[in-house]
Amino acid sequence: MRDIIIRFVIGGAFVSVFAVIRSMLKPKSFAGLFGAAPSVALATLALTISQNGKDYAAVEGRSMIAGAAALFIYCVVVLLLLRRAQWRALAATVSAIVVWSGTAFALWYGFLK
């Protein structure tokens, strides 16, 4: 229970900081990048460091970076399917999950294993 409370407090603090940064950015559509995900990741890393040490947190951080890279590739593929191939949103997003899975696995196997 203590870990959950700490995660909420740290996550809330980071959400507040990112909200201030977000309010200063133009255009507002770009500001959405600084939503909850960075704050949750930072809160998780802070808890991981306190519970399991820096070495374990480094592996977690690299895993988060690999996941973000795979998500970026997924987004590019979805964008291409929607704009160039004129696919419907459901078909494009579901089909691109295969790309995300392959990218994430390749990054994990190639760099993190």
C-alpha positions as CSV (number, residue, x, y, z in Angstrom):
1,M,0.0,0.0,0.0
2,R,2.9,2.3,0.8
3,D,4.3,1.9,-2.7
4,I,1.1,2.8,-4.3
5,I,0.8,6.0,-2.2
6,I,4.4,6.9,-3.0
7,R,3.8,6.3,-6.7
8,F,0.7,8.5,-6.7
9,V,2.6,11.3,-4.9
10,I,5.6,11.2,-7.1
11,G,3.5,10.7,-10.3
12,G,1.3,13.7,-9.2
13,A,4.3,15.9,-8.7
14,F,5.7,15.0,-12.1
15,V,2.3,15.5,-13.8
16,S,2.1,19.0,-12.2
17,V,5.6,19.9,-13.5
18,F,4.9,18.6,-16.9
19,A,1.6,20.5,-17.0
20,V,3.4,23.7,-16.3
21,I,5.9,22.9,-19.1
22,R,3.0,21.9,-21.4
23,S,1.2,25.2,-20.8
24,M,4.2,27.2,-22.0
25,L,4.6,25.3,-25.3
26,K,3.2,26.3,-28.6
27,P,1.4,24.7,-30.5
28,K,-0.9,23.2,-27.9
29,S,-1.1,20.0,-30.0
30,F,2.6,19.4,-29.4
31,A,2.1,19.9,-25.6
32,G,0.2,16.6,-25.5
33,L,3.5,14.8,-25.6
34,F,4.1,15.9,-22.0
35,G,1.1,14.1,-20.6
36,A,1.0,11.4,-18.0
37,A,3.4,8.9,-19.6
38,P,6.6,10.7,-18.7
39,S,5.5,11.3,-15.2
40,V,4.4,7.7,-14.6
41,A,7.8,6.5,-16.1
42,L,9.7,8.8,-13.8
43,A,7.7,7.7,-10.7
44,T,8.2,4.1,-11.6
45,L,12.0,4.6,-12.0
46,A,12.2,6.4,-8.7
47,L,10.4,3.6,-6.9
48,T,12.5,1.0,-8.7
49,I,15.7,2.7,-7.6
50,S,14.6,2.9,-4.0
51,Q,13.5,-0.8,-4.0
52,N,15.8,-2.6,-6.3
53,G,18.8,-0.4,-6.9
54,K,20.3,1.6,-9.8
55,D,21.4,-1.3,-11.9
56,Y,17.9,-2.8,-12.0
57,A,16.5,0.7,-12.7
58,A,18.9,1.1,-15.6
59,V,17.5,-2.1,-17.2
60,E,14.0,-0.8,-16.7
61,G,15.0,2.6,-18.2
62,R,16.4,0.9,-21.3
63,S,13.3,-1.2,-21.6
64,M,11.2,2.0,-21.5
65,I,13.3,3.6,-24.2
66,A,12.9,0.5,-26.4
67,G,9.2,0.5,-25.9
68,A,9.0,4.2,-26.8
69,A,11.0,3.6,-30.0
70,A,8.7,0.7,-30.9
71,L,5.7,3.0,-30.3
72,F,7.2,5.6,-32.5
73,I,7.6,3.1,-35.4
74,Y,4.1,1.9,-34.8
75,C,2.8,5.5,-35.0
76,V,4.7,6.1,-38.3
77,V,3.2,2.9,-39.8
78,V,-0.3,3.8,-38.7
79,L,0.1,7.3,-40.1
80,L,1.3,5.9,-43.5
81,L,-1.6,3.4,-43.6
82,L,-4.1,6.1,-42.8
83,R,-2.8,8.8,-45.1
84,R,-1.2,7.1,-48.0
85,A,-3.1,3.8,-48.2
86,Q,-6.4,5.3,-47.1
87,W,-7.1,2.5,-44.6
88,R,-9.8,2.8,-41.9
89,A,-8.5,3.6,-38.4
90,L,-9.4,0.3,-36.9
91,A,-7.8,-1.7,-39.6
92,A,-4.6,0.4,-39.6
93,T,-4.1,0.3,-35.8
94,V,-4.8,-3.4,-35.4
95,S,-2.6,-4.3,-38.3
96,A,0.3,-2.1,-37.1
97,I,0.3,-4.0,-33.8
98,V,2.3,-6.6,-35.6
99,V,4.9,-3.9,-36.4
100,W,5.0,-2.7,-32.8
101,S,5.4,-6.3,-31.5
102,G,8.2,-7.1,-34.0
103,T,10.0,-3.8,-33.3
104,A,9.8,-4.2,-29.5
105,F,10.9,-7.8,-29.6
106,A,13.8,-7.0,-32.0
107,L,15.0,-4.1,-29.8
108,W,14.7,-6.3,-26.6
109,Y,16.5,-9.2,-28.2
110,G,19.1,-7.1,-29.9
111,F,20.0,-4.7,-27.2
112,L,18.5,-5.7,-23.8
113,K,19.0,-9.4,-23.6
